[in-house]
């Protein structure tokens, strides 16, 4: 019996759209958890084979519908499984604030490891409802429909240099520009020596989940279910998950802020006075540039901006020991320093006394300052709290210390598109190298 490496990465026989499916731009989508009802309708209108019809069907019996479509599309040669196992180099080129960035990583099958094994580490808390949803989908379709997005450290640039070589010497398999202007390019690698090289390079890496915590945990639960049924080996595909893995040293691995908008809270003069107990409060012009500049100029000072539709303020935490008494006693010392924890525990819980906040019910999360201002102006929310992004290095260090952040603390941008490929995890499917 062969020895399984500490981090086991394998090639797989990807299921992909054929030319018969039509223009790939009309087929691919954002990840399922980024698709709202309006996007869902738009995707349905784009093509009868749009990938949204698999990952997030509109129909009520969505799991059965997804399974029926996959079977039918395979039968009709809309989808086709490749004959040869492969790994893939995947790259996104994009612009943020006029700066061009490129992020490059590997798509491959990664063996599933419980968090207790200290190989794969989460950085955010998860919720039961999305996990149940994805587990039901896995049970029904027996396919990895979307990737889990992870990062690892590669200070020697072994994987980065490998990616550069593949890009230089291999014609791309896909190249698509999405509606946000992000260029997604994928290269296929089937050469066994090259696959073995990358397997060795990744064999001792700690893997941090960036996006896809619910998918990963659902896949672990599914794996454990399948093992109880017997008739499996270490090569059984359900022991793995299709993953997109990027080195933390990649300059294109970017986290955007996730601003918090409250729907029921009013900023009164009394609340401003209460803010002043913990923060230095500064008047800021209520426009995008002024708010973004305030945050950029106070990026390591635990600062926020507040906008209520009329006025805007900059809040910078006072360096005073009494401030920290109000941080939740259940939050460990490592996480007290993060802005989202301070916002949650001092501003929301202590000063505003918001109680439990539920997504869309009394809190909205948005990516861009402009969107936050617009939603307050349109009275979709009463007040916006704007935050600085957390660094990738901080997320990696936090995860390795077995700490987790509140939900919506990180927004890795851009999201890998869904629909380029899926991975079969049926009981008969084996991943041999």
One Martini backbone bead per residue (centre of mass of N, CA, C, O) as a GRO file, in nm:
protein
  433
    1UNK     BB    1   0.095   0.036   0.024
    2UNK     BB    2   0.075   0.358  -0.021
    3UNK     BB    3   0.190   0.664   0.075
    4UNK     BB    4   0.040   0.934   0.216
    5UNK     BB    5   0.058   1.244   0.204
    6UNK     BB    6  -0.006   1.505   0.393
    7UNK     BB    7  -0.066   1.649   0.113
    8UNK     BB    8  -0.327   1.551  -0.109
    9UNK     BB    9  -0.281   1.581  -0.459
   10UNK     BB   10  -0.497   1.558  -0.751
   11UNK     BB   11  -0.600   1.445  -1.032
   12UNK     BB   12  -0.873   1.492  -1.279
   13UNK     BB   13  -1.180   1.420  -1.453
   14UNK     BB   14  -1.319   1.658  -1.606
   15UNK     BB   15  -1.621   1.834  -1.631
   16UNK     BB   16  -1.729   1.982  -1.942
   17UNK     BB   17  -1.801   2.189  -2.168
   18UNK     BB   18  -1.912   2.201  -2.483
   19UNK     BB   19  -1.962   2.361  -2.781
   20UNK     BB   20  -2.275   2.291  -2.775
   21UNK     BB   21  -2.346   2.499  -2.533
   22UNK     BB   22  -2.175   2.747  -2.617
   23UNK     BB   23  -2.103   3.040  -2.492
   24UNK     BB   24  -1.919   3.066  -2.208
   25UNK     BB   25  -2.025   3.350  -2.110
   26UNK     BB   26  -2.330   3.218  -2.086
   27UNK     BB   27  -2.248   2.993  -1.846
   28UNK     BB   28  -2.109   3.141  -1.636
   29UNK     BB   29  -2.057   3.214  -1.276
   30UNK     BB   30  -2.107   3.286  -0.980
   31UNK     BB   31  -2.120   3.189  -0.690
   32UNK     BB   32  -2.397   3.077  -0.530
   33UNK     BB   33  -2.360   3.287  -0.271
   34UNK     BB   34  -2.370   3.547  -0.496
   35UNK     BB   35  -2.668   3.478  -0.582
   36UNK     BB   36  -2.935   3.644  -0.661
   37UNK     BB   37  -3.248   3.665  -0.790
   38UNK     BB   38  -3.168   3.847  -1.028
   39UNK     BB   39  -2.925   3.681  -1.130
   40UNK     BB   40  -3.076   3.419  -1.171
   41UNK     BB   41  -3.258   3.523  -1.402
   42UNK     BB   42  -3.030   3.613  -1.590
   43UNK     BB   43  -2.897   3.337  -1.623
   44UNK     BB   44  -3.144   3.191  -1.743
   45UNK     BB   45  -3.155   3.385  -2.000
   46UNK     BB   46  -2.879   3.317  -2.137
   47UNK     BB   47  -2.921   2.990  -2.086
   48UNK     BB   48  -3.016   2.650  -2.082
   49UNK     BB   49  -2.688   2.599  -1.971
   50UNK     BB   50  -2.658   2.743  -1.727
   51UNK     BB   51  -2.497   2.695  -1.419
   52UNK     BB   52  -2.729   2.786  -1.230
   53UNK     BB   53  -2.906   2.522  -1.299
   54UNK     BB   54  -2.716   2.364  -1.085
   55UNK     BB   55  -2.636   2.543  -0.819
   56UNK     BB   56  -2.931   2.738  -0.851
   57UNK     BB   57  -3.222   2.653  -0.873
   58UNK     BB   58  -3.549   2.770  -0.894
   59UNK     BB   59  -3.664   2.523  -0.836
   60UNK     BB   60  -3.784   2.341  -0.571
   61UNK     BB   61  -3.638   2.064  -0.679
   62UNK     BB   62  -3.318   2.131  -0.702
   63UNK     BB   63  -3.161   1.864  -0.675
   64UNK     BB   64  -3.305   1.693  -0.892
   65UNK     BB   65  -3.272   1.891  -1.123
   66UNK     BB   66  -2.963   1.892  -1.128
   67UNK     BB   67  -2.931   1.588  -1.182
   68UNK     BB   68  -3.096   1.574  -1.445
   69UNK     BB   69  -2.922   1.772  -1.604
   70UNK     BB   70  -2.652   1.631  -1.593
   71UNK     BB   71  -2.745   1.370  -1.730
   72UNK     BB   72  -2.854   1.503  -1.990
   73UNK     BB   73  -2.598   1.663  -2.075
   74UNK     BB   74  -2.423   1.412  -2.107
   75UNK     BB   75  -2.604   1.269  -2.315
   76UNK     BB   76  -2.603   1.545  -2.513
   77UNK     BB   77  -2.311   1.678  -2.510
   78UNK     BB   78  -2.277   1.933  -2.312
   79UNK     BB   79  -2.130   1.735  -2.138
   80UNK     BB   80  -1.780   1.626  -2.057
   81UNK     BB   81  -1.556   1.376  -1.986
   82UNK     BB   82  -1.242   1.338  -1.950
   83UNK     BB   83  -0.995   1.094  -2.009
   84UNK     BB   84  -0.777   1.278  -1.868
   85UNK     BB   85  -0.601   1.359  -1.617
   86UNK     BB   86  -0.594   1.681  -1.432
   87UNK     BB   87  -0.458   1.996  -1.399
   88UNK     BB   88  -0.485   2.358  -1.307
   89UNK     BB   89  -0.425   2.676  -1.424
   90UNK     BB   90  -0.535   2.981  -1.258
   91UNK     BB   91  -0.643   3.312  -1.379
   92UNK     BB   92  -0.665   3.660  -1.263
   93UNK     BB   93  -0.754   3.970  -1.419
   94UNK     BB   94  -0.744   4.300  -1.255
   95UNK     BB   95  -0.909   4.596  -1.116
   96UNK     BB   96  -0.801   4.839  -0.857
   97UNK     BB   97  -0.796   5.160  -0.854
   98UNK     BB   98  -0.617   5.132  -1.139
   99UNK     BB   99  -0.495   4.853  -1.057
  100UNK     BB  100  -0.310   4.591  -1.180
  101UNK     BB  101  -0.397   4.243  -1.133
  102UNK     BB  102  -0.263   3.905  -1.047
  103UNK     BB  103  -0.400   3.570  -1.010
  104UNK     BB  104  -0.243   3.251  -0.916
  105UNK     BB  105  -0.339   2.898  -0.950
  106UNK     BB  106  -0.467   2.578  -0.837
  107UNK     BB  107  -0.643   2.307  -0.985
  108UNK     BB  108  -0.754   2.045  -0.761
  109UNK     BB  109  -0.748   1.755  -0.574
  110UNK     BB  110  -0.827   1.757  -0.229
  111UNK     BB  111  -0.792   1.621   0.048
  112UNK     BB  112  -0.985   1.551   0.319
  113UNK     BB  113  -0.964   1.736   0.635
  114UNK     BB  114  -0.989   1.760   0.939
  115UNK     BB  115  -0.914   2.016   1.149
  116UNK     BB  116  -0.765   1.830   1.368
  117UNK     BB  117  -0.510   1.773   1.159
  118UNK     BB  118  -0.361   2.039   1.070
  119UNK     BB  119  -0.403   2.121   0.740
  120UNK     BB  120  -0.689   2.242   0.749
  121UNK     BB  121  -0.804   2.589   0.778
  122UNK     BB  122  -1.010   2.800   0.924
  123UNK     BB  123  -1.153   3.162   0.951
  124UNK     BB  124  -1.464   3.094   0.974
  125UNK     BB  125  -1.777   3.080   1.051
  126UNK     BB  126  -2.056   2.864   1.047
  127UNK     BB  127  -2.368   2.736   0.908
  128UNK     BB  128  -2.617   2.501   0.888
  129UNK     BB  129  -2.793   2.565   0.635
  130UNK     BB  130  -2.573   2.568   0.406
  131UNK     BB  131  -2.471   2.282   0.468
  132UNK     BB  132  -2.731   2.128   0.413
  133UNK     BB  133  -2.764   2.217   0.123
  134UNK     BB  134  -2.488   2.103   0.011
  135UNK     BB  135  -2.533   1.812   0.107
  136UNK     BB  136  -2.785   1.756  -0.064
  137UNK     BB  137  -2.645   1.804  -0.330
  138UNK     BB  138  -2.428   1.584  -0.308
  139UNK     BB  139  -2.614   1.338  -0.272
  140UNK     BB  140  -2.754   1.380  -0.556
  141UNK     BB  141  -2.505   1.451  -0.771
  142UNK     BB  142  -2.209   1.361  -0.714
  143UNK     BB  143  -2.067   1.660  -0.717
  144UNK     BB  144  -1.832   1.907  -0.780
  145UNK     BB  145  -1.939   2.228  -0.868
  146UNK     BB  146  -1.727   2.369  -0.671
  147UNK     BB  147  -1.484   2.542  -0.531
  148UNK     BB  148  -1.228   2.560  -0.305
  149UNK     BB  149  -1.066   2.836  -0.145
  150UNK     BB  150  -0.709   2.860  -0.106
  151UNK     BB  151  -0.414   2.896   0.108
  152UNK     BB  152  -0.049   2.930   0.093
  153UNK     BB  153   0.293   2.889   0.158
  154UNK     BB  154   0.568   3.016  -0.088
  155UNK     BB  155   0.876   3.136  -0.045
  156UNK     BB  156   1.027   2.967  -0.292
  157UNK     BB  157   0.837   2.962  -0.557
  158UNK     BB  158   0.761   2.681  -0.676
  159UNK     BB  159   0.468   2.726  -0.780
  160UNK     BB  160   0.502   2.991  -0.929
  161UNK     BB  161   0.709   2.884  -1.139
  162UNK     BB  162   0.523   2.671  -1.250
  163UNK     BB  163   0.304   2.858  -1.357
  164UNK     BB  164   0.486   3.017  -1.553
  165UNK     BB  165   0.563   2.778  -1.731
  166UNK     BB  166   0.282   2.695  -1.825
  167UNK     BB  167   0.198   2.970  -1.950
  168UNK     BB  168   0.443   2.979  -2.156
  169UNK     BB  169   0.389   2.658  -2.286
  170UNK     BB  170   0.063   2.689  -2.282
  171UNK     BB  171  -0.235   2.676  -2.401
  172UNK     BB  172  -0.535   2.785  -2.344
  173UNK     BB  173  -0.851   2.663  -2.254
  174UNK     BB  174  -0.945   2.939  -2.121
  175UNK     BB  175  -1.107   3.273  -2.201
  176UNK     BB  176  -1.266   3.513  -1.979
  177UNK     BB  177  -1.485   3.793  -1.956
  178UNK     BB  178  -1.644   3.945  -1.717
  179UNK     BB  179  -1.869   4.194  -1.614
  180UNK     BB  180  -1.618   4.314  -1.424
  181UNK     BB  181  -1.343   4.266  -1.611
  182UNK     BB  182  -1.251   3.982  -1.556
  183UNK     BB  183  -0.980   3.768  -1.638
  184UNK     BB  184  -1.020   3.422  -1.725
  185UNK     BB  185  -0.759   3.170  -1.701
  186UNK     BB  186  -0.689   2.833  -1.839
  187UNK     BB  187  -0.468   2.553  -1.772
  188UNK     BB  188  -0.363   2.238  -1.883
  189UNK     BB  189  -0.238   1.940  -1.695
  190UNK     BB  190  -0.104   1.599  -1.792
  191UNK     BB  191   0.176   1.571  -1.702
  192UNK     BB  192   0.312   1.359  -1.474
  193UNK     BB  193   0.569   1.513  -1.384
  194UNK     BB  194   0.427   1.783  -1.321
  195UNK     BB  195   0.229   1.671  -1.116
  196UNK     BB  196   0.445   1.560  -0.919
  197UNK     BB  197   0.579   1.827  -0.856
  198UNK     BB  198   0.329   1.968  -0.724
  199UNK     BB  199   0.277   1.756  -0.511
  200UNK     BB  200   0.548   1.797  -0.364
  201UNK     BB  201   0.526   2.110  -0.314
  202UNK     BB  202   0.239   2.056  -0.135
  203UNK     BB  203   0.284   1.820   0.089
  204UNK     BB  204   0.356   2.053   0.348
  205UNK     BB  205   0.102   2.231   0.347
  206UNK     BB  206  -0.082   2.471   0.473
  207UNK     BB  207  -0.443   2.515   0.460
  208UNK     BB  208  -0.647   2.796   0.381
  209UNK     BB  209  -0.963   2.906   0.399
  210UNK     BB  210  -1.132   3.147   0.216
  211UNK     BB  211  -1.352   2.992   0.037
  212UNK     BB  212  -1.589   2.733   0.133
  213UNK     BB  213  -1.667   2.620   0.416
  214UNK     BB  214  -1.939   2.479   0.361
  215UNK     BB  215  -1.839   2.290   0.140
  216UNK     BB  216  -1.621   2.146   0.303
  217UNK     BB  217  -1.799   2.041   0.542
  218UNK     BB  218  -1.996   1.884   0.362
  219UNK     BB  219  -1.784   1.694   0.235
  220UNK     BB  220  -1.704   1.558   0.499
  221UNK     BB  221  -1.982   1.444   0.567
  222UNK     BB  222  -2.010   1.279   0.306
  223UNK     BB  223  -1.765   1.103   0.339
  224UNK     BB  224  -1.858   0.968   0.606
  225UNK     BB  225  -2.111   0.842   0.491
  226UNK     BB  226  -1.974   0.669   0.265
  227UNK     BB  227  -1.793   0.497   0.455
  228UNK     BB  228  -2.033   0.342   0.600
  229UNK     BB  229  -2.101   0.176   0.320
  230UNK     BB  230  -1.853   0.099   0.201
  231UNK     BB  231  -1.661   0.038  -0.069
  232UNK     BB  232  -1.366   0.181  -0.018
  233UNK     BB  233  -1.094   0.404  -0.087
  234UNK     BB  234  -0.840   0.636  -0.093
  235UNK     BB  235  -0.925   0.692  -0.412
  236UNK     BB  236  -1.186   0.797  -0.360
  237UNK     BB  237  -1.334   1.089  -0.461
  238UNK     BB  238  -1.492   1.164  -0.185
  239UNK     BB  239  -1.203   1.233  -0.038
  240UNK     BB  240  -1.239   1.490  -0.218
  241UNK     BB  241  -1.173   1.831  -0.348
  242UNK     BB  242  -1.228   2.086  -0.544
  243UNK     BB  243  -0.951   2.321  -0.583
  244UNK     BB  244  -0.825   2.656  -0.509
  245UNK     BB  245  -0.470   2.739  -0.505
  246UNK     BB  246  -0.292   3.009  -0.331
  247UNK     BB  247  -0.034   3.200  -0.279
  248UNK     BB  248   0.032   3.448  -0.047
  249UNK     BB  249   0.260   3.591  -0.231
  250UNK     BB  250   0.045   3.684  -0.411
  251UNK     BB  251  -0.045   4.003  -0.514
  252UNK     BB  252  -0.351   3.909  -0.610
  253UNK     BB  253  -0.417   3.844  -0.307
  254UNK     BB  254  -0.725   3.986  -0.220
  255UNK     BB  255  -0.882   4.193   0.031
  256UNK     BB  256  -1.188   4.315   0.094
  257UNK     BB  257  -1.411   4.497   0.226
  258UNK     BB  258  -1.692   4.470   0.470
  259UNK     BB  259  -1.959   4.646   0.491
  260UNK     BB  260  -2.188   4.785   0.738
  261UNK     BB  261  -2.553   4.778   0.735
  262UNK     BB  262  -2.804   4.937   0.905
  263UNK     BB  263  -3.176   4.935   0.935
  264UNK     BB  264  -3.248   5.047   1.267
  265UNK     BB  265  -3.028   5.275   1.307
  266UNK     BB  266  -2.958   5.572   1.490
  267UNK     BB  267  -2.777   5.880   1.483
  268UNK     BB  268  -2.715   6.047   1.769
  269UNK     BB  269  -2.578   6.271   1.982
  270UNK     BB  270  -2.546   6.055   2.206
  271UNK     BB  271  -2.380   5.855   2.036
  272UNK     BB  272  -2.145   6.038   1.973
  273UNK     BB  273  -2.061   6.068   2.269
  274UNK     BB  274  -2.009   5.766   2.308
  275UNK     BB  275  -1.787   5.737   2.099
  276UNK     BB  276  -1.587   5.940   2.255
  277UNK     BB  277  -1.499   5.731   2.476
  278UNK     BB  278  -1.334   5.541   2.239
  279UNK     BB  279  -1.314   5.775   2.021
  280UNK     BB  280  -1.193   5.958   1.764
  281UNK     BB  281  -1.387   6.226   1.632
  282UNK     BB  282  -1.445   6.299   1.277
  283UNK     BB  283  -1.512   6.501   1.032
  284UNK     BB  284  -1.655   6.399   0.713
  285UNK     BB  285  -1.697   6.390   0.400
  286UNK     BB  286  -1.994   6.265   0.220
  287UNK     BB  287  -1.775   6.084   0.037
  288UNK     BB  288  -1.590   5.853  -0.112
  289UNK     BB  289  -1.303   5.978  -0.103
  290UNK     BB  290  -1.302   6.071   0.196
  291UNK     BB  291  -1.359   5.794   0.324
  292UNK     BB  292  -1.127   5.634   0.194
  293UNK     BB  293  -0.899   5.819   0.300
  294UNK     BB  294  -0.941   5.779   0.597
  295UNK     BB  295  -0.892   5.476   0.601
  296UNK     BB  296  -0.608   5.478   0.463
  297UNK     BB  297  -0.480   5.678   0.693
  298UNK     BB  298  -0.600   5.441   0.927
  299UNK     BB  299  -0.524   5.125   0.886
  300UNK     BB  300  -0.361   5.075   1.192
  301UNK     BB  301  -0.605   5.223   1.403
  302UNK     BB  302  -0.890   5.136   1.432
  303UNK     BB  303  -1.097   5.227   1.184
  304UNK     BB  304  -1.390   5.427   1.093
  305UNK     BB  305  -1.694   5.484   0.914
  306UNK     BB  306  -1.980   5.711   0.921
  307UNK     BB  307  -2.313   5.692   0.759
  308UNK     BB  308  -2.661   5.866   0.762
  309UNK     BB  309  -2.722   6.067   0.492
  310UNK     BB  310  -2.568   6.342   0.602
  311UNK     BB  311  -2.331   6.238   0.781
  312UNK     BB  312  -1.972   6.211   0.855
  313UNK     BB  313  -1.739   5.984   1.022
  314UNK     BB  314  -1.443   5.942   1.210
  315UNK     BB  315  -1.308   5.645   1.373
  316UNK     BB  316  -1.060   5.627   1.641
  317UNK     BB  317  -0.905   5.444   1.852
  318UNK     BB  318  -0.829   5.457   2.170
  319UNK     BB  319  -0.544   5.443   2.384
  320UNK     BB  320  -0.727   5.246   2.607
  321UNK     BB  321  -0.789   5.008   2.837
  322UNK     BB  322  -1.106   5.033   2.874
  323UNK     BB  323  -1.191   4.946   2.590
  324UNK     BB  324  -1.121   4.627   2.628
  325UNK     BB  325  -1.350   4.548   2.834
  326UNK     BB  326  -1.579   4.529   2.593
  327UNK     BB  327  -1.470   4.283   2.499
  328UNK     BB  328  -1.541   3.987   2.443
  329UNK     BB  329  -1.460   3.721   2.651
  330UNK     BB  330  -1.472   3.505   2.401
  331UNK     BB  331  -1.243   3.665   2.287
  332UNK     BB  332  -0.946   3.638   2.192
  333UNK     BB  333  -0.649   3.802   2.187
  334UNK     BB  334  -0.592   3.778   1.882
  335UNK     BB  335  -0.888   3.911   1.790
  336UNK     BB  336  -0.902   4.201   1.920
  337UNK     BB  337  -0.740   4.364   1.686
  338UNK     BB  338  -0.983   4.353   1.507
  339UNK     BB  339  -1.209   4.555   1.361
  340UNK     BB  340  -1.465   4.366   1.356
  341UNK     BB  341  -1.461   4.321   1.662
  342UNK     BB  342  -1.484   4.613   1.758
  343UNK     BB  343  -1.745   4.674   1.612
  344UNK     BB  344  -1.915   4.454   1.746
  345UNK     BB  345  -1.842   4.501   2.067
  346UNK     BB  346  -1.857   4.821   2.087
  347UNK     BB  347  -2.059   4.941   1.884
  348UNK     BB  348  -2.297   4.736   1.870
  349UNK     BB  349  -2.329   4.608   2.158
  350UNK     BB  350  -2.264   4.863   2.354
  351UNK     BB  351  -2.371   5.127   2.216
  352UNK     BB  352  -2.624   5.021   2.023
  353UNK     BB  353  -2.766   4.760   2.111
  354UNK     BB  354  -2.849   4.539   1.872
  355UNK     BB  355  -2.790   4.263   1.901
  356UNK     BB  356  -2.885   4.035   1.693
  357UNK     BB  357  -2.764   3.993   1.362
  358UNK     BB  358  -2.939   3.970   1.047
  359UNK     BB  359  -2.938   3.896   0.739
  360UNK     BB  360  -3.147   4.145   0.583
  361UNK     BB  361  -3.301   4.229   0.840
  362UNK     BB  362  -3.053   4.432   1.000
  363UNK     BB  363  -2.819   4.350   0.786
  364UNK     BB  364  -2.569   4.466   0.552
  365UNK     BB  365  -2.340   4.362   0.292
  366UNK     BB  366  -2.063   4.545   0.141
  367UNK     BB  367  -1.789   4.630  -0.077
  368UNK     BB  368  -1.860   4.931  -0.155
  369UNK     BB  369  -1.880   5.258  -0.077
  370UNK     BB  370  -2.084   5.349  -0.292
  371UNK     BB  371  -2.302   5.142  -0.215
  372UNK     BB  372  -2.342   5.230   0.078
  373UNK     BB  373  -2.440   5.517   0.018
  374UNK     BB  374  -2.677   5.446  -0.165
  375UNK     BB  375  -2.841   5.274   0.041
  376UNK     BB  376  -2.885   5.507   0.238
  377UNK     BB  377  -3.013   5.712   0.037
  378UNK     BB  378  -3.245   5.481  -0.034
  379UNK     BB  379  -3.330   5.345   0.253
  380UNK     BB  380  -3.207   5.046   0.300
  381UNK     BB  381  -3.052   5.214   0.515
  382UNK     BB  382  -2.939   5.415   0.798
  383UNK     BB  383  -2.634   5.292   0.831
  384UNK     BB  384  -2.279   5.318   0.776
  385UNK     BB  385  -1.999   5.091   0.816
  386UNK     BB  386  -1.665   5.148   0.753
  387UNK     BB  387  -1.390   4.941   0.647
  388UNK     BB  388  -1.105   4.775   0.665
  389UNK     BB  389  -0.904   4.550   0.552
  390UNK     BB  390  -0.776   4.248   0.582
  391UNK     BB  391  -0.502   4.060   0.584
  392UNK     BB  392  -0.368   3.772   0.470
  393UNK     BB  393  -0.163   3.733   0.699
  394UNK     BB  394  -0.370   3.752   0.931
  395UNK     BB  395  -0.543   3.512   0.846
  396UNK     BB  396  -0.325   3.295   0.856
  397UNK     BB  397  -0.242   3.333   1.155
  398UNK     BB  398  -0.520   3.291   1.279
  399UNK     BB  399  -0.576   3.003   1.170
  400UNK     BB  400  -0.314   2.868   1.297
  401UNK     BB  401  -0.449   2.954   1.596
  402UNK     BB  402  -0.756   2.868   1.592
  403UNK     BB  403  -0.906   3.109   1.466
  404UNK     BB  404  -1.207   3.317   1.429
  405UNK     BB  405  -1.423   3.498   1.238
  406UNK     BB  406  -1.663   3.666   1.155
  407UNK     BB  407  -1.884   3.696   0.943
  408UNK     BB  408  -1.789   3.890   0.681
  409UNK     BB  409  -1.461   3.966   0.704
  410UNK     BB  410  -1.411   3.850   0.412
  411UNK     BB  411  -1.308   3.949   0.057
  412UNK     BB  412  -1.221   3.770  -0.191
  413UNK     BB  413  -1.060   3.913  -0.483
  414UNK     BB  414  -1.184   3.749  -0.705
  415UNK     BB  415  -1.409   3.525  -0.793
  416UNK     BB  416  -1.438   3.222  -0.887
  417UNK     BB  417  -1.573   3.080  -1.137
  418UNK     BB  418  -1.855   2.904  -1.243
  419UNK     BB  419  -1.835   2.626  -1.504
  420UNK     BB  420  -1.561   2.511  -1.609
  421UNK     BB  421  -1.592   2.278  -1.378
  422UNK     BB  422  -1.628   1.935  -1.267
  423UNK     BB  423  -1.650   1.673  -1.006
  424UNK     BB  424  -1.648   1.341  -0.970
  425UNK     BB  425  -1.798   1.147  -0.668
  426UNK     BB  426  -1.861   0.881  -0.730
  427UNK     BB  427  -1.814   0.561  -0.625
  428UNK     BB  428  -1.646   0.477  -0.897
  429UNK     BB  429  -1.455   0.710  -0.850
  430UNK     BB  430  -1.103   0.760  -0.921
  431UNK     BB  431  -0.789   0.886  -0.774
  432UNK     BB  432  -0.453   0.799  -0.869
  433UNK     BB  433  -0.269   1.103  -0.929
   0.00000   0.00000   0.00000
